[in-house]
Amino acid sequence: MTTLPTNLSPMGVNWIGLATMVRREVQRMVRVPIQAFIAPWISALLFIFIFGFVVGGRINTIGGHRYLEFVLPGIVMLNVVNAAFLQSSSAIYFSRFIKFIEEMLVAPLSYAEMIVGNLSVVVLRAALTGIGIMVMGLFFGATHIESLALFLFWIVSVSAIFGLLGIIVGLWSKSFEQLNMPVVFFLTPLSMVGGVFNTVEMLPDWLRWLAWANPIFYFINGIRGAMIGVDETPPGLGIGLTLLLLAILGGTVWRLYSKGYGLRE
């Protein structure tokens, strides 16, 4: 019976191998700029213009802020989530599809280094996507940042969470259809009811539980608090939930790598 190599680097962190892995994924990402950046930026611009500018012009202020200022953080987070998940899930799936993952397994890289290499590019793509949307918001006078430290925390941590989730889905998927199922049936619906365009008070009483049970609701409120100071969640709850999810998903992905799940056919 064939067993997986442990892939533990005896000299500590394999910086050359890690940099090579990151460079390869960055090159793969920049070869499809329309898919990676242009498409989400155009989609975000439409959201900003239609929901924030046109519809928002007919809505009173929320929490002392214009409606456009209120929805922009949610639009940023919505696209960060999608960018992070799509980057990691497609990277691991295509590595399996073209058998490149087998070369990674025999390289002097630990499983932790493989995971960190994947997540580095995930965070980069998500951050660039978010920055592009923030620049668009400047033209509408809607971009504000009250706490840069918290803003960076939410961008990096949420990118890592959905990057890890994308790795799990990429290891599980046997076809392109399965690869896209979580986006269609989970990420998009949860994002739309996660408080991008409304507060919890705007929902009927019998539907408010849906917001509180939705983890994306805490991510959106977190980055909204970092940008304009409006956060409906109890202090520290969103950060605690985020760190817990990072620990659970990180441990799960490492365990899947160590067991060889989806890595060997």
C-alpha positions as CSV (number, residue, x, y, z in Angstrom):
1,M,0.0,0.0,0.0
2,T,1.4,3.4,-1.0
3,T,1.7,5.9,1.7
4,L,2.1,9.7,1.5
5,P,5.5,11.2,2.3
6,T,5.5,13.4,5.4
7,N,6.9,16.3,3.4
8,L,8.6,17.8,6.5
9,S,11.5,20.1,5.7
10,P,14.5,19.2,8.0
11,M,15.9,22.7,7.6
12,G,12.9,24.6,8.9
13,V,10.8,26.7,6.5
14,N,11.5,26.0,2.8
15,W,11.4,29.7,1.7
16,I,12.6,28.9,-1.9
17,G,9.9,26.2,-2.4
18,L,7.3,28.4,-0.7
19,A,8.2,31.4,-2.9
20,T,8.1,29.2,-6.0
21,M,4.7,27.9,-5.2
22,V,3.4,31.5,-4.6
23,R,5.0,32.7,-7.8
24,R,3.3,30.0,-9.8
25,E,-0.1,30.7,-8.4
26,V,0.3,34.5,-8.9
27,Q,1.3,33.9,-12.5
28,R,-1.8,31.6,-13.0
29,M,-3.9,34.4,-11.5
30,V,-2.6,37.2,-13.6
31,R,-3.1,35.2,-16.8
32,V,-6.9,35.5,-16.3
33,P,-7.3,39.2,-15.2
34,I,-10.9,39.4,-16.5
35,Q,-12.0,36.5,-14.4
36,A,-9.8,37.4,-11.4
37,F,-10.3,41.2,-11.2
38,I,-12.3,42.8,-14.0
39,A,-15.5,40.8,-13.5
40,P,-15.8,41.3,-9.8
41,W,-15.0,45.0,-10.1
42,I,-17.7,45.5,-12.8
43,S,-20.2,43.6,-10.7
44,A,-19.3,45.7,-7.6
45,L,-19.6,48.9,-9.6
46,L,-23.1,47.9,-10.7
47,F,-24.1,47.1,-7.1
48,I,-22.6,50.5,-6.0
49,F,-24.4,52.4,-8.7
50,I,-27.8,50.7,-8.6
51,F,-28.3,49.8,-4.9
52,G,-26.1,52.5,-3.4
53,F,-26.4,55.5,-5.6
54,V,-29.8,55.1,-7.3
55,V,-31.8,53.3,-4.7
56,G,-29.9,54.8,-1.9
57,G,-30.8,58.3,-3.0
58,R,-34.4,57.4,-1.9
59,I,-33.5,55.9,1.5
60,N,-32.9,57.9,4.7
61,T,-29.6,57.7,6.4
62,I,-28.7,54.5,8.4
63,G,-26.8,55.0,11.6
64,G,-26.0,58.6,10.7
65,H,-24.4,57.5,7.3
66,R,-25.6,57.7,3.8
67,Y,-27.1,54.4,2.4
68,L,-24.2,54.2,-0.1
69,E,-21.7,54.4,2.8
70,F,-23.6,51.7,4.6
71,V,-23.7,49.2,1.7
72,L,-20.1,49.7,0.5
73,P,-18.5,47.6,3.3
74,G,-20.9,44.8,2.5
75,I,-20.1,44.9,-1.2
76,V,-16.4,44.8,-0.4
77,M,-16.8,41.8,1.9
78,L,-19.1,40.0,-0.6
79,N,-16.4,40.2,-3.3
80,V,-13.6,39.3,-0.8
81,V,-15.5,36.1,0.1
82,N,-16.1,35.2,-3.6
83,A,-12.5,36.0,-4.6
84,A,-11.0,34.0,-1.8
85,F,-13.2,30.9,-2.3
86,L,-12.8,30.8,-6.1
87,Q,-9.0,31.3,-6.0
88,S,-8.3,28.5,-3.5
89,S,-11.0,26.0,-4.8
90,S,-9.9,26.4,-8.4
91,A,-6.2,26.3,-7.6
92,I,-6.4,23.0,-5.7
93,Y,-8.9,21.4,-8.1
94,F,-6.8,22.2,-11.2
95,S,-3.7,21.0,-9.5
96,R,-5.4,17.7,-9.0
97,F,-6.9,17.7,-12.5
98,I,-3.5,18.2,-14.3
99,K,-1.7,16.0,-11.7
100,F,0.5,18.9,-10.6
101,I,-0.4,18.1,-7.0
102,E,1.7,14.9,-7.3
103,E,4.8,17.0,-7.9
104,M,3.9,19.1,-4.9
105,L,3.7,16.1,-2.7
106,V,7.2,14.9,-3.4
107,A,8.7,18.4,-3.1
108,P,10.5,19.3,0.2
109,L,7.5,21.2,1.5
110,S,5.5,20.5,4.6
111,Y,1.8,20.4,4.6
112,A,1.7,23.6,6.5
113,E,3.9,25.3,3.9
114,M,1.6,24.1,1.1
115,I,-1.4,25.5,2.9
116,V,0.3,28.8,3.7
117,G,1.4,29.1,0.0
118,N,-2.1,28.7,-1.2
119,L,-3.5,31.1,1.3
120,S,-0.9,33.8,0.5
121,V,-2.2,34.1,-3.0
122,V,-5.8,33.9,-1.8
123,V,-5.3,36.9,0.5
124,L,-3.5,38.8,-2.3
125,R,-6.3,38.3,-4.8
126,A,-9.0,39.1,-2.2
127,A,-7.1,42.2,-1.0
128,L,-6.6,43.5,-4.6
129,T,-10.3,42.9,-5.3
130,G,-11.3,44.8,-2.2
131,I,-8.9,47.7,-2.9
132,G,-10.3,48.1,-6.4
133,I,-13.8,48.4,-5.0
134,M,-12.7,50.9,-2.3
135,V,-11.2,53.0,-5.1
136,M,-14.5,53.0,-6.9
137,G,-16.2,54.1,-3.7
138,L,-13.9,57.1,-3.6
139,F,-15.5,58.5,-6.7
140,F,-18.9,58.3,-5.0
141,G,-17.5,59.8,-1.8
142,A,-18.4,56.6,0.2
143,T,-15.0,55.1,1.2
144,H,-14.0,55.6,4.8
145,I,-11.8,53.7,7.2
146,E,-12.1,54.3,10.9
147,S,-9.8,51.5,12.0
148,L,-7.1,50.4,9.6
149,A,-6.0,47.6,12.0
150,L,-9.5,46.1,12.1
151,F,-10.0,46.6,8.4
152,L,-6.8,44.6,7.7
153,F,-7.9,41.9,10.2
154,W,-11.2,41.3,8.5
155,I,-9.8,41.3,5.0
156,V,-7.0,38.8,5.9
157,S,-8.9,36.6,8.3
158,V,-12.1,36.3,6.1
159,S,-9.9,35.6,3.0
160,A,-8.1,32.9,4.9
161,I,-11.4,31.3,6.2
162,F,-12.9,31.1,2.7
163,G,-9.5,30.1,1.3
164,L,-9.4,27.1,3.6
165,L,-13.1,26.3,2.8
166,G,-12.2,26.5,-0.9
167,I,-9.3,24.0,-0.4
168,I,-11.7,21.6,1.3
169,V,-14.2,21.9,-1.6
170,G,-11.4,21.6,-4.1
171,L,-10.2,18.4,-2.5
172,W,-13.8,17.0,-2.4
173,S,-14.9,18.0,-5.9
174,K,-14.9,15.4,-8.6
175,S,-16.2,17.7,-11.4
176,F,-16.6,21.3,-12.3
177,E,-20.3,21.1,-11.3
178,Q,-19.4,20.1,-7.8
179,L,-16.8,22.8,-7.6
180,N,-19.4,25.5,-8.3
181,M,-22.2,24.0,-6.1
182,P,-21.2,25.8,-2.8
183,V,-21.1,29.1,-4.6
184,V,-24.6,28.7,-6.1
185,F,-26.3,27.1,-3.1
186,F,-24.5,28.5,-0.1
187,L,-22.1,31.5,-0.6
188,T,-24.3,33.6,-2.8
189,P,-27.6,33.1,-0.8
190,L,-25.8,33.6,2.6
191,S,-24.1,36.7,1.3
192,M,-27.3,38.3,0.1
193,V,-29.0,37.8,3.4
194,G,-25.9,38.7,5.4
195,G,-26.7,42.3,5.9
196,V,-25.1,43.8,2.8
197,F,-28.1,46.0,2.1
198,N,-30.0,46.1,5.3
199,T,-29.8,46.2,9.1
200,V,-31.3,43.5,11.3
201,E,-34.0,45.9,12.4
202,M,-35.3,46.1,8.8
203,L,-36.1,42.4,8.8
204,P,-39.4,41.0,10.1
205,D,-39.1,39.6,13.6
206,W,-39.5,36.0,12.5
207,L,-36.6,36.3,10.0
208,R,-34.0,38.0,12.3
209,W,-32.7,34.6,13.5
210,L,-31.5,34.0,9.9
211,A,-29.1,36.9,10.2
212,W,-27.7,35.9,13.6
213,A,-27.2,32.3,12.4
214,N,-25.3,33.4,9.3
215,P,-21.5,33.7,9.8
216,I,-21.2,36.1,6.9
217,F,-23.4,38.5,8.8
218,Y,-20.6,38.9,11.4
219,F,-18.0,39.4,8.7
220,I,-20.0,42.1,7.0
221,N,-20.7,43.9,10.3
222,G,-17.1,43.6,11.3
223,I,-15.7,45.3,8.2
224,R,-18.6,47.8,8.4
225,G,-17.5,48.7,11.9
226,A,-13.9,49.1,10.8
227,M,-14.9,51.4,7.9
228,I,-17.8,53.5,9.2
229,G,-18.2,52.5,12.9
230,V,-21.6,50.8,12.5
231,D,-21.7,47.2,14.0
232,E,-24.9,45.5,15.1
233,T,-23.1,42.5,16.7
234,P,-22.0,42.4,20.4
235,P,-18.4,43.6,20.9
236,G,-15.9,40.8,20.3
237,L,-18.4,38.2,19.1
238,G,-17.5,38.5,15.5
239,I,-13.7,38.4,16.1
240,G,-14.1,35.4,18.4
241,L,-16.2,33.5,15.8
242,T,-13.7,34.4,13.1
243,L,-10.7,33.1,15.1
244,L,-12.6,29.9,16.0
245,L,-13.5,29.2,12.4
246,L,-9.9,29.8,11.4
247,A,-8.7,27.3,13.9
248,I,-11.3,24.7,13.0
249,L,-10.9,25.0,9.2
250,G,-7.1,25.2,9.5
251,G,-6.9,22.0,11.5
252,T,-9.4,20.3,9.2
253,V,-7.4,21.2,6.0
254,W,-4.1,20.1,7.7
255,R,-5.7,16.8,8.6
256,L,-7.0,16.2,5.1
257,Y,-3.5,16.9,3.7
258,S,-1.9,14.5,6.2
259,K,-4.4,11.8,5.3
260,G,-4.0,12.4,1.6
261,Y,-7.7,13.0,1.1
262,G,-8.3,14.0,-2.5
263,L,-4.6,14.2,-3.2
264,R,-4.1,10.7,-4.5
265,E,-6.6,9.0,-6.7
